[in-house]
């Protein structure tokens, strides 16, 4: 079976993980819908890469916030 038909694809954005366990056609359709909703930073990656890129429910802005200095 082709990898594109396997449920191994995820869509990520600047907001974090949008969806996982998609086949490539579903991921492409979701990217198209989110593009029309003006969601930025969209990318189709493997489920494994999505797990390493951003934790579920996190956003890019949360990851970039500086840690407060400790005295």
Contact map, one row per residue, 1 for C-alpha under 8 A:
11101100000000000000000000000000000000000000000000000000000000000000000
11111100000000000000000000000000000000000000000000000000000000000000000
11111101000000000000000000000000000000000000000000000000000000000000000
01111100000000000000001110000000000000000000000000000000000000000000000
11111110000000000000001110000000000000000000000000000000000000000000000
11111111100000000000011100000000000000000000000000000000000000000000000
00001111100000000000111100000000000000000000000000000000000000000000000
00100111110000000001111000000000000000000000011000000000000000000000000
00000111111000000001111100100000000000000001111000000000000000000000000
00000001111100001111110000100000000000000001111001000000000000000000000
00000000111110001111000000100110000000000111100001000000000000000000000
00000000011111111110000000000000000000001111100001000000000000000000000
00000000001111111100000000000000000000111110000000000000000000000000000
00000000000111110000000000000000000000111100000000000000001100000000000
00000000000111111100000000000000000000000000000000000000011100000000000
00000000000111111100000000000000000000000000000000000111111100000000000
00000000011110111111000000000000000000000000000001000111110000000000000
00000000011110111111000000000000000000000000000000000000000000000000000
00000000011100001111110000000000000000000000000000000000000000000000000
00000001111000001111110000000000000000000000001001000000000000000000000
00000011110000000011111000000000000000000000001000000000000000000000000
00000111110000000011111111100000000000000000000000000000000000000000000
00011111100000000000111111100000000000000000000000000000000000000000000
00011110100000000000011111110000000000000000000000000000000000000000000
00011000000000000000011111111000000000000000000000000000000000000000000
00000000000000000000011111111100000000000000000000000000000000000000000
00000000111000000000011111111110000000000001000000000000000000000000000
00000000000000000000000111111111000000000001000000000000000000000000000
00000000000000000000000011111111100000000000000000000000000000000000000
00000000001000000000000001111111110000000000000000000000000000000000000
00000000001000000000000000111111111000000111000000000000000000000000000
00000000000000000000000000011111111100000000000000000000000000000000000
00000000000000000000000000001111111110000000000000000000000000000000000
00000000000000000000000000000111111111100000000000000000000000000000000
00000000000000000000000000000011111111110100000000000000000000000000000
00000000000000000000000000000001111111100000000000000000000000000000000
00000000000000000000000000000000111111100000000000000000000000000000000
00000000000000000000000000000000011111110000000000000000000000000000000
00000000000011000000000000000000011111111100000000000000000000000000000
00000000000011000000000000000000001001111100000000000000000000000000000
00000000000111000000000000000000000000111110000000000000000000000000000
00000000001111000000000000000010001000111111000000000000000000000000000
00000000001110000000000000000010000000001111100000000000000000000000000
00000000111100000000000000110010000000000111110000000000000000000000000
00000000111100000000000000000000000000000011111011000000000000000000000
00000001110000000000000000000000000000000001111111000000000000000000000
00000001110000000001100000000000000000000000111111100000000000000000000
00000000000000000000000000000000000000000000011111110000000000000000000
00000000000000000000000000000000000000000000111111111000000000000000000
00000000011100001001000000000000000000000000111111111110000000000000000
00000000000000000000000000000000000000000000001111111111000000000000000
00000000000000000000000000000000000000000000000111111110000000000000000
00000000000000000000000000000000000000000000000011111110000000000000000
00000000000000011000000000000000000000000000000001111111011100000000000
00000000000000011000000000000000000000000000000001111111110000000000000
00000000000000011000000000000000000000000000000000100111110000000000000
00000000000000011000000000000000000000000000000000000011111000000000000
00000000000000111000000000000000000000000000000000000111111101100000000
00000000000001110000000000000000000000000000000000000100111111100000000
00000000000001110000000000000000000000000000000000000100011111110000000
00000000000000000000000000000000000000000000000000000000001111111000000
00000000000000000000000000000000000000000000000000000000011111111000000
00000000000000000000000000000000000000000000000000000000011111111000000
00000000000000000000000000000000000000000000000000000000000111111100000
00000000000000000000000000000000000000000000000000000000000011111110000
00000000000000000000000000000000000000000000000000000000000000011111000
00000000000000000000000000000000000000000000000000000000000000001111100
00000000000000000000000000000000000000000000000000000000000000000111110
00000000000000000000000000000000000000000000000000000000000000000011111
00000000000000000000000000000000000000000000000000000000000000000001111
00000000000000000000000000000000000000000000000000000000000000000000111
